[in-house]
Amino acid sequence: MHLAAHNLFVVFVRLVPAGANSGKSSRCLRLGALVHCSIEIIIIGGGPAGLRAAEVAAAAGCTVALFDAKPSVGRKLLVAGRGGLNLTHIESRKRFVTRYTGADQPLGWWAHTLAGFDAPALREWAAGLGVATFAATSGRVYPHELKAAPLLRRWVHRLRAAGVRFHLRHSLAGLRPGTRWQVDFQTEGGIATHEADAIVLALGGGSWPDTGSTGSWVSILEKMGVRVAPLIAANCGWEISWSPALLARAEGQPLKNITATANSATATGELMVTRYGLEGGIIYQLGPVLRSMAEPALNIDFKPAHSVEQLVRKLGNCPRNFLAEARSRWRLSDAAVALLENLPGRGPYTSALSLAAAVKTFPLKLSRPRPLNEAISSAGGVCWSEVNDELMLHRWPGVFVAGEMIDWDAPTGGYLMQGCFATGNRAARGALAWGGIAGGSAKIDQPA
């Protein structure tokens, strides 16, 4: 699933609920008009999901300390900022929720989760940091500065002002249940252990591992009996064996304003011809469908605004050199002409009709996606059957997951980032509610 984002953080939270829980076990003590609670939560993972979870906890009056495996925080967020930092998208929520895919996702779950922190809320949140946003013609929302660093810097400053303490170079080494959760971290000085009553995990997927998103948490959870779908590359390029002649003419050239279809799914936008195959928004959108195909392939329509008949008429009475004439009359790009001319079995075209048919339906066989460490995001993660609606693990009460750790996928365009913020928001609120109801002090028993 996503943009998402995740240097290794740890966040300690001391909950201060607004009131006592009638009839429920609690570690809260009422002192006159005051209520004091000693429930602690650890949030591990510092991308948008983890940072948002920490922010929610701090806003609830909690004491928070963040531990990061890297020397600095928000590294994947900064990498995303190289493309302008696409925060979200302005399309309707009804359309928005359809962007999220994943095996066995609960019906209506994303609609409810986005209702808790949607695109307008994310833009308002950014404005609260003094970061104005704008919607491009594509509907994608960016900061006016088109950079991540100012937003991250102001976000960290606000967290510090709220009392959040930062501790760097701490890596998760293990989780152990007991009277309270024991959380082990590898530090420069050896293993450090911290206790908590509840935990929110937001460690990201497996893409861009240099930013801290390594997927090393998979083995930890699997040893605890949690089912995890394998992490696989999503929002990535796909490989095709181009000929040297085609690469000489088309490498690095865009295919703009095209439509591509995989099975019954269709996407419009652009692709880029690369030395290894294809990259770009269209193939990111079609990634889930392509991964499901025994023989992944695309059908490209280079001129989606025109029918075959219209293209033939525009070519006129051309008696020969059909592709050369079509290049100008149909305004075909250099990359499109190279594909039409240089792929095996293509051309020479003997009529305007045969060329128009090829332009409208151009099949391309793909071999495989690029490696996970090159992908923008990863699919796979903690299976939906392992968590409840508030993202708490059934097997381990008091442990929540958020962000790309969960088995969801979304295309680029702001959906990855929005998904990470929204799941971090929901997991944190779930943890707060769980702590307020259950008190977090009962012994956590080993599952049968």
C-alpha angles and dihedrals in degrees: 000000000000173000074209133152144202138167110174111270134167121204124193115203129190106199122221107186118202093238146358122280111244112230093356131114110255143165090216120120120202112219107181105295092346129092119200123191129183098196112135128201127193118209113196118195129050109209121105091294095052096039092049090050089052091049092052090051093048091048088055089061097263129147109242135191122180124209119194130191091213129066090249137023135249097025097153089048088057091050089052087052091066087076093048097273104270099211102179144321134259099223119120119283089239089062093035095062092055090065092074117085134173140134114285097354109175112257111258094006096122093046090056094043095049089048086063093053115004136167096280089049091051092051090048089049091053090048088054087060090052091255111131117205136203135197116235122217087265090061092248116137121224138170111261089241091054089221136110099206098075092049094046093046092052092044092054090046091053092048091051090048088054089057099262112154120211123215116180135200096037117134125191110251103169151329124233125185121219137122082325130005114275112210119193123204130189110228135171087264096048134266117349119192126205130182129224141166094221138013136207113201117203102158099143129229129282105279124110093011092185087073091058098266095122104142090231089137091072094080091046093055094040090056086055090056097256115144112234124185110225114270110246135178116274130174089025141125123271126224127243126170102240122192118245089244092056094046091051089060105030112028110124092010121127130232102212133190094012135137125222131190131202113186102316096333119101132191132183127206132067144314133202124222109228133180090261101038133283135345133178150081097302094056091044090056092048094043097104091051093045091051090054094054121096088213107024114213142157131217108209126203106198093188107033093165092063135059124224090256093051091050092050091051092049090054090057122186096341105157098191144349087061097171093048091052093043091053091071102025094048093031094233116184123240090251092051092050091048091052094046092049106035109040114100112267094019121118167345087138113215098195143020089246095056091049093047090050090051092048091052097044114027113164120208124186115216125204108200143323121270118264120290094246090062096048123106089225141355133238122212126052137129108004117244090235088066096061138055125228091278090053095252117145111249091213095050113036111209095032116106132183131208144172123015092347088084122077099259134117134197135172125250116269100096096302095104094052093043090050092053093049093046096048092046089051093050096044092050093049089047091052092049091050092046092051093047093051103036098029091223091242102104117102113268104229125210110256117251 
